[in-house]
Amino acid sequence: MVESTILFYLIIAILMLQFIVETVLDYLNAKRFQDSVPQELQDVFDTEEYKKSQDYKRTNYRFGLLTSTFSLALTLAFLIFGGFEWVDTIARSFTDSPIVMALIFFGIIMIGSDILTTPFSYYQTFVIEEKFGFNKSTKKLFFLDKFKGWLMTAVLGGGILTLVIWFFQWAGDNFWIYTWIVVAVFTIFMNMFYSRLIVPLFNKQTPLEEGQLKEKIENYAKKVGFELKKIFVIDGSKRSTKANAYFSGFGREKRVTLYDTLIKDLEEDEIVAVLAHEVGHYKRKHIIFNLTASILLTGLTLYILSIFINNPEVSLAIGVSRPSFHAALVGFGILYSPISEITGLVMNYMSRKFEFQADDYAKTTFSAIPLITSLKKLSKNSLSNLTPHPSYVFVHYSHPPLADRIRNLKLNSSSNSN
């Protein structure tokens, strides 16, 4: 009992410390909103557009502070006033099966949490994003996405949770090995077929039509020895004006997906330059590294979970009177979060390094100039922060700040497009 009390206060301390650190980082970042624009970015915004960008950042900062405070208060209230015990009692009233009990337990928590936070995401979409000209979603589409998200969580998340608990019942402390294998296979499968199986549930993908853009992309791919037969356009404009492009899959499932907003906003050479950056990630084995790192980190997490999962004090620490796998999983998730933060810092550092490498690849195999202009346009169109605080970048950014990327691209670059 003494140990569970200590763990309870440790959980509270972790939640409070995370909130304080995030709030301080957000504050430091907000203090930089008024900083002068770096020399390299003077041409991104005019005076009126920069004012709009600052307003957008300030609005999101204040709204983010509100949502994070609400989330902390809700979690603390659940811990202090026996919310997890209440949900556990409901789950146990339906069944004695540990698997079904866990599915009901997490189903109530996840759906309940999503319902409580839906007003915030609704406001974010239809007030903030609408005010600044980004939102293209409809209320029907918004709630349809919610329903599809719940369905996917139930099928995929519920399926994996069922296997994990079954492995635990069958293999005891060694359950983590079998779970790791299943999660690793699932992760590789999703990386291969995400665009084919999941994306169509939310967006329409069509092959890039024949024409000069497709010809330029294919010529570039042929030049760098990158076999590319699948180039798709996704209807991102039905939700937002923000643009993107990404690479997915391996082997025959390898494909490049361009947002229709990207094609609308950029010139053809700029689109090829963005594609060259994505090819750079593939050529430099970044995708393999990230996939491998993710699988290894999952294995580490599951191994540590196997050490704590049988300790009843972990369940008692969140206020659940009858220890169980699902209750211990919640407690472990919070207790493990500081380690997740550290591994997240390392992965973000590597990601920023990879972005520079992908930029260098695009610079040497295509041209720096169209990539620079494309990055500026995309930054302008998304009203991104041109002057982020270094501490905020270190903790949260998976991409280097725009000014740093442009300085790197201009270094020893040639102005001749190939």
N, C-alpha and C positions, 0 to 999 in steps of 0.2 A: 504493500500500500504506500509505503514511504517512497519507493522507487517510482511508482506511477504519479505521485504528487510532484516529484522532481521533474519527471518527463513532461507533465502538464505545464508547469511553469517554464520549462525549456521551450516547449511549443509556442507558448504565448510570447516568450522573449524573441524567438526566431521571427514570428509574424510581425511583431512590433519593429524589430531591427530592420527587416526587409522594407517595411513601409517607410521608416525614417530615412534609410539610405536612398530609396527611390524618390522620395519627396525632395530630399536635398539635391539629388542629381537633376531632377526636373527644374528646381528653383535656379540652380547654377546655369542650366541651359537657357531658361527663360531670361536670365539677366543678360544673355548675349544677343537677344533679339534686336537690340538697338545698336549693336556694333556696326561699324562701317563695313561695307561689302569689300571683300578682297579684290585686289587689282585685277586678277584673272577673271573675275565674275562681274565686272562693272557693266558689261553689255547684256547681262541676263535679264534684269528688270529695269524698266524705266521708273520714274519716281512714283507714279500712281500704282504700278504693279507691285513695287516693293512694299508700299504701304498696305496693299491688299495681302501680300504674303505675311507681313508682320501681324496683321489682324487675325489671319488664319491660324498662325502659330500660337498667338496669345489665347485665342478662343479654345483651341485644343488643349492648351496647357491648363486653363481653368477647368475645363470639362473633365480632363484626365484626373485632376486633383479630386474632383467631386466623386468620380466613379471609383477611384482607388480607396478613398475614405469609406465609401459605402461598402465596398467589398471587404475591407478590414473589419468594419463594425459588424457586418453580417457573420463573418467567420468567427469573430470573438464571441458574439452572442450565442452562436451555435455551440461553441465549446463551453462557455461559462454556464449557460442555462439548460444544458442537457439536450441540445438539438439532435446530436448523433444517437443518443440513447432513445429518444422519441422515434426516430426513423428506424432504428434497429428493432424496437418493439413492434412497430407496424409490420416490418418485413417478417419477423418471427410469427406473427399472428396468421400469416398465410401458409407457411410451410415449415417443415423441419429439415428440408434439403439444404445443405450449405451452399450449393450452387445457385438454386433458385432464390434463396434468401439474399445472397450477394447481389444477384441481378436486380431484385426488387429494391434493395438498399441503395445501390448506386443509381438506379433508374430514378428513384424519388429525389435523390440529392441533385442529380444532373438536370433533370427536367425542372425541378423547383428553382434551382439556381438560375437556369436560363430564363424562366418566366419572370423572375424578379429583376433580372438585368436587361430583359428585352426593351423596357422603356428607354434605357440609356442608349442601346444600339439604334433604336428607332429614332431617337432625338439626334444622334450622331449622323444618321443617314439623311433624314428628311428635314432637319433644321440646319445643322452645321454644314454638311456637304452640299446641301441644296443652296444655302446662302452664298457659298463661294463658287457655285457653278459646276460642281463635280458630279452630283448625283443624277443618275439617269434611271434609277430603279423605280419600280412602281410598288405601291403597298401590297398588291397581290403577289408580286415577285418576291418581296421581302419576306412575307410570311410563308410562301411556298419554299423558299430557301431554308427557312427555319425548320419546316416540317421534314424536308429532305435530310437536313443535318441530323435531326433526331433519329430518323430512320437508319441512316448510315451508322450512327453511334450505336444504336441498338443491335444492328446486324454484325458490324465489324468488332466494335468494342465488347459487346455481349458475347460474341463467339470466342474472342481471345480470352476474356475473363473466365468463361466456362472451362476452356482448356487448361488455364493456369490452375484453377482450383481442383480440377480433375487430376492433373499431374501431382498436385500437393497431396491429395488423398491417396494416390497410387504410389508415389515415389518418396514421400516424406521430404526430408531436408534436401534431397537431390532434385526436387521439382524444378529448381532454377535451370538446370542443364537442359531439360526437355523444353521448358518454356523458352529458353534462349534460342534453341534450334528453330522452334516454330516461329518466333518473332523475327529471327534472321531471314528465314525463308519468305515470310510475309512481307518484310521490308524490301527485299530484292524484287519480289513479285510486283509490289506496288510501284517501285521505281521503274519497272519494265512496262507495266500496263496501266498506270494511273491515267494517262491521257486517253487511252482507249476505253477504259471502264468507268472511271469516276467523273472526269470532266464532262462527258456528254449528259450527265444527270443535271448539270447546272448551265452548261453553255453549248452552243452549236459550233462545231468545227467544220470548216470546209477547206478543201485543197486550194492552195494559192493558184489563182487563175493564170493561164498562159499570158505572157507579155514580157516587157523589158525587165521588170523587177525580178521575176522568176528566173529569167535568163542570166541576169547579173549574179544572183545568188548561186545558181548552178555552176556558172563559170568560176566563181570564187571557190566554191567547194571542190571543184575538180582541180583547181590550181594548187590547193593545199592538201590534196589527197584525202578529202573528207567525203566519204560516200553518203550522199543525202538524196533520198528519193521521196521523203515525206515532209512537205512544207505545208503547214496548215494555218488558216486564219481563224481566230476565235472572236466571237461577238462580245468582246468586253464592254463595248459601248452601251449595252443594254443595262449596265449597272453603274458605270462611271466613265468620266471623260479621261481618266488617268490611263497611261499607256504602259505596255510591258512586252517582253518577249522572253521565252525560255526554251531550254533544251531538255529533252527527257528521253529515257529509254536507252537500250543498248542493242547492238546487232540489228536485226530486222525491224525491231520496234523503235529504232532511233528516229527521232523527229524533232523538227523545229516548229514552234508555235509562235505566231506573231499576232498581237492584238490588232483588231481593226483600227483602233485609235492610234496605234503606232504608225500604221501605213498612212493614215490620214495626216498625222502631224509632221512626219519626217520626209525628207527627200530620199530618193532611191539609194544614193551612195551612203547616206546616213543609216539607212536600214541595213545595208550590207555590212557597214562598220559595226553596228550593234550585233549582227549575226556573227561577224568575225570574233567579237569578244566572247560570245557564247561557245563558238568552236574552240577558242583558246582554252576555256575551262575543260572541254573534252580532251583536247590534245595534251594538256598539262596534267591529266589524270586527277583533276580536282574532284570530279564526280565519284571516282573510285575511292579516293581518300575519304571524302565525306561519308560515303556509304559504309566503308570499313570502320571508320571512327564511330559512327552511330551504332553499329552492331556491337563493337567492343565495349562502348559505354553502357549499352543495354545489358550486356553480360555482367559487367561490374555491378551495376545497380541491382540486378536480380540476385547475384551472389550475396551482396550485403543484405538484401531483403530476406534471403533464406536464413540468415543468422538471427534476425530480429523477429521474424514472423511468428515463431512459436512462443515468444515471450508475452505472457498475458498482460504484463504491465503496459505494453504499447497500446493495447486496446483500452485498458482502464484509463490511460492518460487522456483519451479524448472523451471520457465520460460514459463509455459503454460498460455496463456492469457484467455482461457475459462475453468473455473474450471470444473472438472469431477471426477468421482470415480476413474478412472484408473490413472489419474495424481496425485491425492491425495495419492493413494496407493504407488506410487514411492517415493514421498516426505516423507510419513510416514515411509516407509521402512528404509530410511537413518536416519531419526531422532530417530527411535526406536533402531537402531543398538547398541548404547552404553548399553542399557538395555539387549539386546541379548548377548553382550559380558560378562556382569556380570552373567547372568544365565548360560552362557557357562562355565564360571570359576567354578561355583558350580557343574554343571553336570560333568565336567572333574574331579573335586576333588572326587566326589562320585564314578565315574567310576574307578579311581585309587584304591580307597578303596575296591571296589567290586572285582577288579583283585586280590588283596591280599587274600580276602576271598575265591575266587574260587581256588587260588593256595593252600590255607590251606585245602580246601575240598579235592582236588586231593592228597595232601600230606598224609592226614589221611585215605582216603579210598583206595588209591592205593600205591603210593610211590613218594617221593620227587626226588630221583636220576634220573629216566628217564625223569621227567618233566624238571629238570635242564639241562640235556644234550640236550633235544629237543629244549629248548629255546635258548641254545647256538648255536646249528646248524642252527636254523631258523634265528638268528641274523647274523650269519656268512654269510649265503647264500643270505641275503638281504643287506649286507654291512651296517647294521644299526649303528647309533651313540652310542658308548659305554660311552661317556663322555658329555652328554648334560648339558647345563647350567640350574641350578635350576629354574631361572625365566622363561626360555623357557618351561621347564617341567610344571611349575605351570599353565601357560597360555594355552599351546597347547596339552599336553600329556593326552590321555585318559587311557594310561597304564603306570604303574611305569617304570622307567628306569630298564634295565636288571639287573644291579648290585644290586639294591634294592630288586628285586624279588628273586634273588638267595640268598641273605642274609636272607630273610624271609623264604625261603624254607629250608634252612639249619638249621634254628632255631628249636631245639627239634625234628628234623626229624629222621626217622629211615631209614637205608640203605637197609632194606629188602623189596623187591618187593613182592606184594601179588599175 
